[in-house]
Amino acid sequence: MKKYALVTGGSRGIGREICIRLAGLGYHILINYKGNESAALETQQQCIALGVDAELLKFDVGDKSDIEKVLGAWVTQAEKNALVEVLVNNAGVRHDTLMSFMSDTQWSEVIDTSLQGMFFVTRTVLNPMLMNRFGRIINIVSLSGLKGMPGQVNYSAAKAGMIGATKALAQEVARRNVTVNAIAPGFITSDMTADLDEKELSQMIPMKRFGKPEEVAALVGFLVSKEAAYITGQVISINGGLYS
């Protein structure tokens, strides 16, 4: 049976580096993306160059019907020949503004992409993991979900919700050898932080720099390994010492 890793928001930034890291470990890759097909194709090519298969799955993680139509169909079709053994819920969006000025759309899009998306995507691939008695689920959360960030009530709420879900689900599935962990990046150089003043914000960080997407991907690589089999329900920060 072919073993796949599904990475939501896998076309760019942290998601791309996670895809490449998992491809290097021998997993075939399912690269989820919403709109940027050229970036997704580039990620696909980099994974294939490592000797694995890589497929593009275009769906909006915030849209339940879209997930069922695309990911649900893939799971059903692949049932006897392939298995999603690793899931990385990485997709997320930011719409930063003070709560008093926050629109319904700015709230719902952030919640739907991170929190709702994690639920619907995970539920779609979970039962085959449980039946196979092995799985690795990793939720990419945020410093914002741990300490809260002004101007990010929506993002902090979404990521804090993912943290709670991580701890609860880990207890539900542990006896089936499925681990569920969360990684909480601080400031990482990526498209998500491109609008931030990196020079100024770096002064707040004990290491005086932003993190690299590859550093997040390296932790994902460890958490999916057999060596990490006894680690579950944890939230591991990668933040240069900013908030520990």
C-alpha positions in Angstrom: 0.0 0.0 0.0 1.3 3.4 -1.0 1.7 5.7 2.0 0.9 9.4 1.5 1.3 12.6 3.5 -1.3 15.3 3.0 -0.3 18.9 3.6 -3.0 21.5 3.5 -1.8 24.9 2.2 1.2 23.0 0.8 2.0 25.2 -2.2 4.2 27.9 -0.5 6.1 28.9 2.6 6.1 26.6 5.6 3.7 24.2 3.7 6.1 23.8 0.8 9.0 23.0 3.1 7.0 20.5 4.9 6.1 18.8 1.6 9.7 18.6 0.6 10.8 17.3 4.0 8.2 14.5 4.0 9.1 13.6 0.4 12.7 13.3 1.5 11.5 10.8 4.1 9.9 8.7 1.4 6.3 9.7 1.6 4.2 10.3 -1.5 2.8 13.8 -1.2 -0.7 15.2 -1.5 -0.3 19.0 -2.0 -3.5 20.9 -1.1 -3.8 24.4 -2.4 -6.7 26.8 -3.0 -5.7 29.1 -5.8 -2.0 29.5 -6.6 -1.6 26.6 -9.1 1.9 27.8 -10.3 3.3 27.6 -6.8 1.7 24.2 -6.2 3.2 22.9 -9.4 6.6 24.1 -8.3 6.2 22.3 -5.0 5.1 19.2 -6.8 8.2 19.3 -9.1 10.5 19.6 -6.1 8.9 16.6 -4.4 9.0 14.4 -7.5 12.7 15.3 -7.9 13.2 13.4 -4.6 11.8 10.2 -6.1 8.2 10.1 -4.8 4.8 10.7 -6.4 3.2 14.1 -5.7 -0.4 14.9 -6.5 -2.2 18.3 -6.4 -5.5 18.5 -4.6 -7.3 21.8 -5.2 -9.9 22.5 -2.6 -10.8 25.2 -0.1 -10.2 23.8 3.5 -12.9 26.2 4.7 -15.6 24.6 2.5 -17.0 21.3 3.7 -18.6 20.4 0.4 -15.3 21.2 -1.5 -13.4 18.9 0.9 -15.9 16.1 0.5 -15.9 16.4 -3.3 -12.1 16.4 -3.7 -10.5 14.9 -0.7 -13.4 12.5 0.1 -13.3 11.2 -3.5 -9.6 10.6 -3.3 -9.8 8.7 0.0 -12.7 6.5 -1.4 -11.0 5.8 -4.7 -7.6 5.0 -3.1 -9.0 2.9 -0.3 -7.4 -0.4 -1.2 -4.2 0.9 -2.7 -3.1 4.0 -0.8 -3.4 5.5 2.6 -3.0 9.0 4.1 -0.6 8.1 6.9 0.4 11.6 7.8 -1.8 14.7 7.9 -0.4 18.2 8.4 -3.1 20.8 8.9 -1.1 23.8 7.8 -3.5 26.0 5.9 -4.3 29.4 7.4 -5.1 33.0 6.6 -4.7 36.3 8.5 -7.1 39.2 8.5 -5.7 41.4 11.2 -7.7 44.2 12.7 -8.9 45.3 16.1 -12.1 43.5 17.1 -14.2 46.6 17.2 -13.5 47.1 13.5 -13.6 43.4 12.5 -16.1 42.4 9.9 -18.1 39.2 9.9 -16.1 38.0 6.9 -12.8 38.7 8.6 -13.9 36.6 11.5 -15.4 33.7 9.6 -12.8 33.3 6.9 -10.0 33.0 9.5 -12.0 30.6 11.7 -13.2 28.5 8.7 -9.8 28.1 7.2 -7.9 27.1 10.4 -10.4 25.6 12.8 -13.2 24.3 10.6 -10.7 23.2 8.0 -8.8 21.2 10.6 -12.0 19.4 11.7 -13.4 18.6 8.2 -10.0 17.5 6.7 -9.0 15.4 9.7 -12.3 13.7 10.0 -12.1 12.7 6.3 -8.8 10.9 6.6 -9.0 9.7 10.2 -10.9 6.4 10.0 -8.4 4.7 7.6 -5.6 5.7 10.0 -7.5 4.1 12.9 -8.2 0.9 10.9 -4.5 0.7 9.9 -3.5 1.4 13.6 -1.0 4.0 12.6 -1.1 7.7 11.9 0.5 11.1 12.5 -1.6 14.2 12.7 0.2 17.6 13.1 -1.6 20.8 13.4 0.3 24.0 12.6 -0.9 26.5 15.2 0.7 29.8 16.3 2.3 31.8 19.0 -0.9 33.9 18.6 -3.0 30.9 19.8 -0.9 30.5 23.0 -0.5 34.0 24.2 -3.0 36.0 22.1 -2.0 38.9 19.9 -3.7 42.3 19.7 -5.3 42.8 16.3 -5.6 39.0 15.9 -8.7 38.1 17.9 -9.9 35.9 15.0 -6.5 34.3 14.4 -5.8 33.7 18.1 -9.2 32.2 18.6 -8.8 29.9 15.6 -5.4 28.7 16.6 -6.3 28.3 20.3 -9.2 26.2 19.2 -6.9 24.0 17.2 -4.7 23.6 20.3 -7.7 22.4 22.4 -8.8 20.0 19.6 -5.2 18.6 19.4 -5.2 17.7 23.0 -8.7 16.2 23.0 -8.2 14.1 19.8 -4.8 12.8 20.9 -6.6 11.1 23.8 -9.3 9.7 21.6 -7.0 7.9 19.2 -3.8 7.1 21.2 -4.7 3.4 21.7 -4.8 3.1 17.9 -1.2 4.3 17.6 -2.2 7.6 16.0 -0.4 10.6 17.5 -1.8 14.2 17.4 0.5 17.1 18.1 0.7 20.8 17.4 3.6 23.0 16.3 3.3 26.7 17.3 5.6 28.8 15.2 6.5 32.3 16.2 7.7 34.7 13.5 8.7 32.7 10.5 9.9 34.2 7.2 7.1 33.4 4.8 4.3 34.9 2.7 2.2 35.1 5.9 4.7 37.5 7.5 5.7 39.4 4.4 3.7 42.4 5.5 5.5 42.6 8.9 8.5 44.7 9.8 11.0 41.9 10.3 13.9 44.2 11.4 11.8 45.8 14.1 10.1 42.7 15.3 13.4 40.8 15.4 14.5 43.0 18.3 11.7 41.4 20.4 13.1 37.9 19.8 15.9 36.6 22.0 17.6 35.1 18.9 17.2 38.4 17.1 15.9 36.8 13.9 12.8 35.3 12.3 12.7 31.5 12.0 13.0 29.7 8.7 10.3 27.5 7.2 12.8 24.6 7.0 13.2 24.7 10.8 9.5 24.1 11.2 9.6 21.3 8.6 12.4 19.7 10.5 10.2 19.3 13.6 7.4 17.9 11.4 9.9 15.3 10.1 10.7 14.2 13.7 7.1 14.1 14.8 6.1 11.7 12.0 8.9 9.3 12.8 8.7 6.1 14.7 11.1 7.7 17.3 8.3 10.1 18.2 5.8 7.4 18.8 5.3 8.3 22.5 4.8 12.0 21.9 1.2 13.0 21.6 -1.2 15.8 22.7 1.7 18.2 22.8 2.2 21.8 21.6 5.8 22.5 20.7 6.9 26.1 20.1 9.4 27.2 17.5 9.8 30.9 18.3 13.5 31.8 19.0 12.7 32.1 22.7 10.0 34.8 22.3 7.4 33.1 24.4 8.2 29.8 26.1 
